[in-house]
Amino acid sequence: MALLALKPRAASDTKAEEAEATHIELVRYACAIGAMQSAAAIPRVVPITHCGPGCADKQYMNIAFYNGYQSAGYGGGPVVPSTNASQREVIFGGAERLRELIESSLKVIDADLFVVLTGCIPDLVGDDVGSVVRDFQKRGVPIVYAETGGFRGNNFTGHEAVSQAIIEQYLEPWDGTRDAKTVNLWSLLPYHNTFWRGDLEEIKRLLEGIGLKVNVLFGPDSAGVSEWRDIPKAGFNLVLSPWLNLSTAKLLKEKYDQPLLHIPVLPIGARQSAAFLREVAAFAKLPEKHVESFIETEEQRYYTYIDGFTDFYSEYWWGLPAKFAVAGDSAYNLALTKFLVTQLGLIPAKQIVTEDPPLEYRDAIRDEFRRIDHDVSVEVEFLEDSYRIHEAIRGADFGQKPPIIFGTTWERDLVKEMKGSIVEVGFPTSYEVVLSRSYVGYRGALTLLERIYSTVVSHSA
């Protein structure tokens, strides 16, 4: 994980921050070209990277392998073709090298779509990647390109660049009748969010339960490129995150006049899941009777398990954490904080958002934290440097009980120092093997409760 130790500082929230350190210790995101994993998250899509030697491998190893030990998928990891641009390409340009790589990839890789992503070298020397890719597009090759040099942003903004490249360069015009009961789901960042596969599966299950057809777009439940081609036919776009994918949904609104529903908080547990489903159902004008019947069935199952949990909770309450901190991306941070406060009665001690969200979205994120519950308001901090994050957590008031920290592998030594418990919930998660685990919805919340209190009990043993 030492590959992630230093990285040029991204845009800061205030002038005071801009004047501070010019590096980040133990960074919590990757370069924009890390969005190669977003492309690989679409079934039978293969990224092609035009970048320096080692860049693609580092992105895969950090975002996917050392983060829950996720698989490379059909077209990710060691499958990804790369130009491995060298000094020669810096001096003479790498456009021809890219052209040769694409030709070779077409011969040996069976894919429904190729996505060319650029690194710092071609973006700095000015390679005309668009011209190279357009030549292949004119030949009918399913291929698009996105400019993802590291100085352009991190893998969150790179993800949007990839999504928008597919929409603008690959999708056909559409002026037909849309299916009001089909929704395009835009939510978690694939691979970077350690539990993205299980979470998308649970969100899709919930939406289908109230009567919608879901284009989930990424992951094993996606139909792949055919599902992306059907994007314009959907009745609306659902953005389920504080800010990620909003610009993509706005592009679709502009391009296809497609309605947009933005719900900032991922639902965890019965209370949030029911509210989420009712809001979506009202927007989609679904029959209320069917929606309420589905919610009732889910809640009956959920509270049956919760009833069994209450015996443990009432017996051991004296030894359980009362306060918590979360250090992670805004989507999981907000969702976890809301669940822990409203459904477990825990007290937030420190909330730190780590993915460097664009400045224009930060006030909206702050507002969501300030209305966690009717009588609970939380002030969130935006920090990227792990030294500063750990200092902030050390300085928080956790009362007389050991704290519980929801964070990453970077927090493990800090938590030992504080004699607390840690639940790894974000990038990088290197002490968890994750296959299909989910922490959202009704079923994910039960898994989360098991994980939290198994951690606490085993720590106190």
C-alpha positions as CSV (number, residue, x, y, z in Angstrom):
1,M,0.0,0.0,0.0
2,A,3.0,2.3,0.0
3,L,2.1,3.2,-3.5
4,L,-0.6,5.4,-2.1
5,A,1.6,7.2,0.4
6,L,2.1,10.5,-1.5
7,K,0.1,12.4,-4.0
8,P,-0.1,16.1,-5.1
9,R,-2.8,17.9,-3.1
10,A,-6.1,18.3,-4.8
11,A,-8.3,21.5,-4.8
12,S,-8.8,22.6,-1.2
13,D,-11.8,24.0,0.5
14,T,-10.3,27.2,1.8
15,K,-7.4,29.5,1.1
16,A,-5.9,28.4,4.5
17,E,-5.9,24.8,3.4
18,E,-4.3,25.8,0.1
19,A,-1.4,27.4,1.9
20,E,-0.8,24.2,3.9
21,A,1.0,20.9,2.9
22,T,1.6,20.2,-0.7
23,H,1.3,16.4,-0.3
24,I,-1.1,14.0,1.2
25,E,-0.2,11.2,3.6
26,L,-1.9,7.9,3.0
27,V,-4.3,9.1,0.3
28,R,-7.9,7.7,0.0
29,Y,-8.5,7.9,-3.7
30,A,-6.6,7.2,-6.9
31,C,-5.8,9.2,-10.1
32,A,-8.5,9.9,-12.7
33,I,-7.2,7.0,-14.8
34,G,-8.3,4.8,-11.9
35,A,-11.7,5.0,-13.7
36,M,-10.4,2.1,-15.8
37,Q,-12.0,0.1,-13.0
38,S,-15.4,1.8,-13.7
39,A,-15.1,0.7,-17.4
40,A,-14.1,-2.8,-16.3
41,A,-17.2,-2.9,-14.0
42,I,-19.4,-3.0,-17.0
43,P,-19.8,-6.6,-18.2
44,R,-17.7,-7.3,-21.4
45,V,-16.2,-3.8,-21.5
46,V,-12.4,-3.6,-21.6
47,P,-10.4,-0.4,-20.8
48,I,-7.3,0.5,-22.9
49,T,-4.9,2.7,-21.1
50,H,-2.6,5.2,-22.8
51,C,-0.2,6.0,-20.0
52,G,3.2,5.4,-18.4
53,P,4.4,1.9,-17.5
54,G,2.9,0.6,-14.2
55,C,0.1,3.2,-14.0
56,A,-2.7,0.7,-14.9
57,D,-1.3,-2.0,-12.6
58,K,-1.1,0.4,-9.7
59,Q,-4.7,1.5,-10.2
60,Y,-6.0,-2.0,-10.2
61,M,-3.9,-3.2,-7.3
62,N,-4.8,-0.3,-5.1
63,I,-8.5,0.2,-6.0
64,A,-9.5,-3.4,-6.5
65,F,-7.0,-5.9,-5.0
66,Y,-5.9,-4.2,-1.8
67,N,-9.5,-3.0,-1.3
68,G,-11.5,-6.1,-0.2
69,Y,-9.4,-8.3,-2.6
70,Q,-12.0,-7.8,-5.4
71,S,-11.5,-9.6,-8.6
72,A,-10.3,-8.0,-11.8
73,G,-13.6,-8.9,-13.6
74,Y,-13.8,-9.7,-17.3
75,G,-11.7,-6.8,-18.6
76,G,-9.9,-5.3,-15.6
77,G,-6.6,-5.9,-13.8
78,P,-4.0,-7.9,-15.8
79,V,-6.3,-8.0,-18.8
80,V,-6.1,-4.2,-19.5
81,P,-4.0,-3.3,-22.5
82,S,-1.5,-0.4,-22.0
83,T,0.8,1.6,-24.3
84,N,3.3,1.8,-21.4
85,A,4.4,5.2,-22.8
86,S,8.1,5.8,-22.4
87,Q,10.6,8.6,-23.0
88,R,10.2,8.0,-26.8
89,E,6.5,8.8,-26.6
90,V,7.2,11.9,-24.5
91,I,9.6,13.2,-27.2
92,F,7.9,12.1,-30.4
93,G,4.3,11.6,-29.2
94,G,2.4,8.4,-28.6
95,A,-0.6,8.5,-31.0
96,E,0.8,5.9,-33.3
97,R,1.7,3.6,-30.4
98,L,-1.9,3.9,-29.2
99,R,-3.2,3.1,-32.7
100,E,-1.0,0.0,-32.8
101,L,-2.2,-1.1,-29.4
102,I,-5.9,-0.7,-30.3
103,E,-5.4,-2.8,-33.5
104,S,-3.7,-5.5,-31.5
105,S,-6.3,-5.5,-28.8
106,L,-9.1,-5.9,-31.4
107,K,-7.3,-9.1,-32.6
108,V,-6.9,-10.8,-29.2
109,I,-9.6,-9.5,-26.9
110,D,-13.3,-10.3,-27.3
111,A,-15.2,-7.2,-25.9
112,D,-18.5,-5.5,-26.6
113,L,-16.9,-2.1,-26.0
114,F,-13.4,-0.6,-25.5
115,V,-12.8,2.5,-23.5
116,V,-9.5,4.3,-24.0
117,L,-8.3,6.2,-21.0
118,T,-5.4,8.6,-21.0
119,G,-2.7,9.2,-18.4
120,C,-0.6,12.2,-17.5
121,I,2.0,11.6,-20.3
122,P,-0.3,11.8,-23.4
123,D,-2.4,14.6,-21.8
124,L,0.7,16.7,-21.1
125,V,2.4,16.2,-24.5
126,G,-0.9,16.7,-26.3
127,D,-1.5,13.4,-28.1
128,D,-4.6,13.7,-30.3
129,V,-6.3,10.6,-28.8
130,G,-9.7,11.7,-30.0
131,S,-8.5,11.6,-33.6
132,V,-7.1,8.1,-33.2
133,V,-10.3,6.8,-31.6
134,R,-12.6,8.5,-34.1
135,D,-10.8,6.7,-37.0
136,F,-11.8,3.4,-35.3
137,Q,-15.3,4.6,-34.7
138,K,-15.7,5.4,-38.4
139,R,-14.8,1.8,-39.1
140,G,-17.6,0.6,-36.8
141,V,-15.4,-0.4,-33.9
142,P,-17.2,-0.1,-30.6
143,I,-14.8,2.2,-28.9
144,V,-14.8,5.5,-27.0
145,Y,-12.2,7.6,-25.2
146,A,-12.0,9.7,-22.0
147,E,-9.2,12.1,-20.9
148,T,-8.2,11.0,-17.4
149,G,-4.8,12.4,-16.8
150,G,-4.0,12.5,-13.1
151,F,-3.9,16.3,-12.9
152,R,-7.5,16.4,-14.2
153,G,-8.9,15.0,-10.9
154,N,-9.3,11.7,-9.0
155,N,-11.0,8.5,-9.9
156,F,-14.4,10.0,-8.8
157,T,-14.2,12.6,-11.5
158,G,-12.6,10.1,-13.9
159,H,-15.7,7.8,-13.3
160,E,-18.0,10.6,-14.6
161,A,-15.7,11.2,-17.6
162,V,-16.0,7.5,-18.5
163,S,-19.7,7.4,-18.1
164,Q,-20.2,10.6,-20.1
165,A,-17.8,9.4,-22.9
166,I,-20.0,6.3,-23.4
167,I,-23.1,8.4,-23.4
168,E,-21.8,11.1,-25.8
169,Q,-19.8,8.9,-28.2
170,Y,-21.7,5.5,-28.2
171,L,-25.4,6.0,-27.4
172,E,-27.7,6.6,-30.3
173,P,-30.2,9.5,-30.6
174,W,-33.6,8.6,-29.1
175,D,-37.0,10.3,-29.6
176,G,-39.3,7.3,-29.0
177,T,-41.6,6.6,-26.1
178,R,-39.9,6.0,-22.7
179,D,-40.9,3.3,-20.3
180,A,-42.1,5.1,-17.2
181,K,-41.4,2.1,-15.0
182,T,-37.7,1.7,-16.0
183,V,-35.0,3.6,-14.1
184,N,-31.3,4.2,-14.7
185,L,-29.5,3.8,-11.4
186,W,-26.5,6.0,-10.8
187,S,-25.0,5.4,-7.4
188,L,-21.7,4.0,-5.9
189,L,-18.2,4.2,-7.4
190,P,-17.4,0.7,-8.6
191,Y,-14.4,-1.0,-6.9
192,H,-13.5,2.1,-5.0
193,N,-16.5,1.4,-2.8
194,T,-15.5,-1.9,-1.4
195,F,-19.1,-3.2,-1.1
196,W,-20.4,-1.8,-4.4
197,R,-21.5,-5.1,-6.0
198,G,-23.6,-6.3,-3.0
199,D,-24.9,-2.8,-2.5
200,L,-26.1,-2.4,-6.1
201,E,-27.7,-5.8,-5.9
202,E,-29.7,-4.9,-2.8
203,I,-30.7,-1.5,-4.2
204,K,-31.8,-3.1,-7.5
205,R,-33.8,-5.7,-5.5
206,L,-35.6,-3.0,-3.5
207,L,-36.5,-1.0,-6.6
208,E,-37.7,-4.1,-8.4
209,G,-39.8,-5.0,-5.3
210,I,-41.9,-1.9,-5.7
211,G,-42.5,-2.5,-9.4
212,L,-39.6,-0.9,-11.3
213,K,-37.3,-2.3,-14.0
214,V,-33.7,-1.3,-13.2
215,N,-30.8,-0.5,-15.4
216,V,-28.1,-1.0,-12.8
217,L,-25.4,-0.3,-15.4
218,F,-22.4,-1.6,-13.4
219,G,-21.6,-5.0,-11.8
220,P,-22.7,-8.6,-12.2
221,D,-26.4,-7.7,-12.3
222,S,-25.9,-5.4,-15.3
223,A,-26.7,-6.7,-18.8
224,G,-23.7,-4.8,-20.0
225,V,-23.5,-2.7,-23.1
226,S,-27.1,-3.5,-24.2
227,E,-28.3,-2.0,-20.9
228,W,-26.3,1.2,-21.6
229,R,-27.8,1.4,-25.1
230,D,-31.3,1.3,-23.4
231,I,-30.5,4.3,-21.1
232,P,-32.5,6.8,-23.2
233,K,-35.5,4.5,-23.1
234,A,-35.8,4.7,-19.3
235,G,-38.5,6.8,-17.6
236,F,-36.0,8.6,-15.4
237,N,-32.5,8.7,-13.9
238,L,-32.1,8.0,-10.2
239,V,-28.9,9.5,-8.6
240,L,-28.5,7.9,-5.2
241,S,-25.4,9.6,-3.8
242,P,-24.6,13.0,-2.3
243,W,-22.9,14.3,-5.6
244,L,-21.3,11.6,-7.7
245,N,-23.1,11.0,-11.0
246,L,-25.1,14.2,-10.8
247,S,-23.3,15.8,-13.8
248,T,-23.9,12.6,-15.8
249,A,-27.6,12.6,-15.0
250,K,-27.8,16.3,-15.9
251,L,-26.1,15.5,-19.3
252,L,-28.9,12.9,-19.9
253,K,-31.5,15.4,-19.0
254,E,-30.0,17.8,-21.5
255,K,-29.4,15.2,-24.2
256,Y,-32.7,13.2,-23.9
257,D,-34.9,15.5,-21.8
258,Q,-34.9,12.6,-19.3
259,P,-36.3,13.4,-15.7
260,L,-33.9,13.3,-12.8
261,L,-34.5,12.2,-9.2
262,H,-31.7,13.0,-6.8
263,I,-31.7,11.2,-3.4
264,P,-28.5,12.1,-1.5
265,V,-28.6,9.5,1.3
266,L,-28.0,5.8,0.7
267,P,-30.7,3.9,2.6
268,I,-29.5,1.7,5.5
269,G,-32.1,-0.1,7.7
270,A,-35.8,0.0,7.8
271,R,-36.4,3.6,8.4
272,Q,-34.3,5.0,5.6
273,S,-35.2,2.2,3.2
274,A,-38.9,2.8,3.6
275,A,-38.5,6.5,3.1
276,F,-36.3,5.9,0.0
277,L,-38.8,3.5,-1.6
278,R,-41.7,5.9,-0.9
279,E,-39.9,8.8,-2.4
280,V,-39.0,6.9,-5.6
281,A,-42.5,5.4,-5.9
282,A,-44.1,8.9,-5.6
283,F,-41.7,10.2,-8.3
284,A,-42.5,7.2,-10.6
285,K,-46.2,7.3,-9.8
286,L,-46.3,3.7,-8.7
287,P,-49.4,2.1,-7.1
288,E,-49.3,2.9,-3.4
289,K,-50.9,-0.3,-2.3
290,H,-48.2,-2.5,-3.9
291,V,-45.4,-0.3,-2.6
292,E,-46.7,-0.4,1.0
293,S,-47.2,-4.2,0.8
294,F,-43.6,-4.7,-0.2
295,I,-42.4,-2.4,2.6
296,E,-44.5,-4.2,5.1
297,T,-43.1,-7.6,4.1
298,E,-39.5,-6.3,4.2
299,E,-40.0,-4.7,7.6
300,Q,-41.6,-7.7,9.1
301,R,-38.6,-9.8,8.2
302,Y,-36.2,-7.0,9.3
303,Y,-37.7,-6.5,12.7
304,T,-38.0,-10.2,13.3
305,Y,-34.2,-10.3,13.2
306,I,-33.9,-7.1,15.1
307,D,-36.0,-8.5,17.9
308,G,-33.5,-11.3,18.3
309,F,-30.7,-8.7,18.4
310,T,-32.3,-6.7,21.3
311,D,-31.5,-9.5,23.8
312,F,-27.8,-9.0,23.1
313,Y,-28.1,-5.2,23.0
314,S,-29.9,-4.9,26.3
315,E,-27.6,-7.4,28.0
316,Y,-24.3,-5.8,26.9
317,W,-25.3,-2.1,26.5
318,W,-22.9,-1.1,29.3
319,G,-19.9,-2.4,27.4
320,L,-20.8,-1.1,23.9
321,P,-19.6,2.1,22.3
322,A,-21.8,5.1,22.7
323,K,-19.9,7.5,20.3
324,F,-18.5,6.9,16.9
325,A,-16.5,8.6,14.1
326,V,-16.6,8.0,10.4
327,A,-13.7,8.8,8.0
328,G,-14.7,8.0,4.4
329,D,-16.3,9.1,1.2
330,S,-19.4,11.2,1.5
331,A,-21.9,8.6,0.3
332,Y,-21.0,6.0,3.0
333,N,-20.2,8.5,5.6
334,L,-23.6,10.2,5.4
335,A,-25.5,6.9,5.1
336,L,-23.7,5.3,8.1
337,T,-24.1,8.4,10.3
338,K,-27.8,8.6,9.6
339,F,-28.3,4.9,10.4
340,L,-26.2,4.8,13.5
341,V,-27.9,7.9,14.9
342,T,-31.5,7.3,14.0
343,Q,-31.7,3.5,14.4
344,L,-29.0,2.7,17.0
345,G,-29.0,5.8,19.1
346,L,-25.3,6.3,18.9
347,I,-23.7,9.8,19.2
348,P,-21.6,11.2,16.3
349,A,-18.2,12.4,17.6
350,K,-16.4,13.2,14.3
351,Q,-17.5,12.9,10.7
352,I,-14.8,13.4,8.0
353,V,-15.4,13.3,4.2
354,T,-12.3,12.2,2.4
355,E,-12.8,12.0,-1.4
356,D,-12.3,15.8,-2.1
357,P,-15.8,16.4,-3.5
358,P,-16.0,19.4,-5.9
359,L,-16.5,22.7,-4.1
360,E,-19.9,23.4,-5.6
361,Y,-21.4,20.3,-3.9
362,R,-20.0,20.8,-0.4
363,D,-22.6,23.1,1.0
364,A,-25.3,20.6,0.0
365,I,-23.3,17.8,1.8
366,R,-23.0,20.0,4.9
367,D,-26.7,20.6,4.9
368,E,-27.4,16.8,4.8
369,F,-25.2,16.3,7.8
370,R,-26.9,19.1,9.7
371,R,-30.3,17.4,9.4
372,I,-29.2,13.8,10.3
373,D,-32.3,13.6,12.6
374,H,-34.9,16.0,13.8
375,D,-32.8,16.8,16.9
376,V,-29.3,15.9,15.7
377,S,-27.1,18.2,13.6
378,V,-23.5,17.3,12.7
379,E,-20.7,19.5,11.4
380,V,-18.7,17.6,8.8
381,E,-15.0,18.2,7.9
382,F,-13.5,17.8,4.5
383,L,-10.0,16.3,4.9
384,E,-7.8,14.2,2.6
385,D,-4.5,14.0,4.5
386,S,-4.5,11.0,6.9
387,Y,-2.2,12.8,9.4
388,R,-4.8,15.6,9.8
389,I,-7.7,13.1,9.8
390,H,-6.1,11.1,12.6
391,E,-5.4,14.3,14.6
392,A,-9.0,15.3,14.2
393,I,-10.2,11.9,15.5
394,R,-7.8,11.9,18.4
395,G,-9.1,15.3,19.4
396,A,-12.8,14.2,19.4
397,D,-14.7,13.6,22.6
398,F,-15.7,10.0,22.8
399,G,-16.7,10.1,26.5
400,Q,-15.6,7.4,28.9
401,K,-16.2,4.4,26.7
402,P,-13.8,3.1,24.0
403,P,-14.7,4.6,20.6
404,I,-15.8,2.8,17.4
405,I,-14.3,4.1,14.2
406,F,-15.8,3.5,10.8
407,G,-12.8,4.0,8.5
408,T,-10.2,2.3,6.4
409,T,-7.0,0.2,6.9
410,W,-5.2,3.5,7.5
411,E,-7.1,3.9,10.8
412,R,-6.1,0.5,12.3
413,D,-3.0,1.7,14.2
414,L,-4.9,4.8,15.4
415,V,-7.7,2.7,16.8
416,K,-5.2,0.4,18.6
417,E,-3.7,3.5,20.2
418,M,-7.2,4.7,21.3
419,K,-8.1,1.2,22.5
420,G,-11.3,1.3,20.4
421,S,-12.8,-0.9,17.7
422,I,-12.7,-0.4,13.9
423,V,-15.0,-1.4,11.1
424,E,-13.4,-1.0,7.7
425,V,-15.9,0.5,5.3
426,G,-13.9,2.3,2.7
427,F,-10.9,2.5,0.5
428,P,-8.5,1.0,1.3
429,T,-10.0,-2.0,3.1
430,S,-7.1,-4.5,3.3
431,Y,-8.3,-6.6,6.2
432,E,-11.5,-7.7,4.7
433,V,-12.3,-10.2,1.9
434,V,-15.4,-9.0,0.2
435,L,-17.4,-11.0,-2.3
436,S,-21.1,-10.0,-2.3
437,R,-21.4,-8.3,1.1
438,S,-23.8,-5.4,1.3
439,Y,-24.4,-2.8,4.0
440,V,-27.4,-1.0,2.5
441,G,-31.1,-1.6,2.4
442,Y,-32.9,-3.9,4.8
443,R,-30.6,-6.9,4.4
444,G,-27.4,-5.0,4.3
445,A,-28.3,-3.3,7.6
446,L,-28.5,-6.7,9.3
447,T,-25.1,-7.6,8.0
448,L,-23.7,-4.3,9.2
449,L,-25.1,-4.9,12.7
450,E,-23.5,-8.3,12.8
451,R,-20.2,-6.8,11.6
452,I,-20.2,-3.9,14.1
453,Y,-21.0,-5.9,17.2
454,S,-19.0,-8.9,16.3
455,T,-16.0,-6.5,16.1
456,V,-16.9,-4.9,19.4
457,V,-17.4,-8.2,21.3
458,S,-14.2,-9.8,19.9
459,H,-12.2,-6.7,20.8
460,S,-13.4,-6.8,24.4
461,A,-12.7,-10.5,24.7
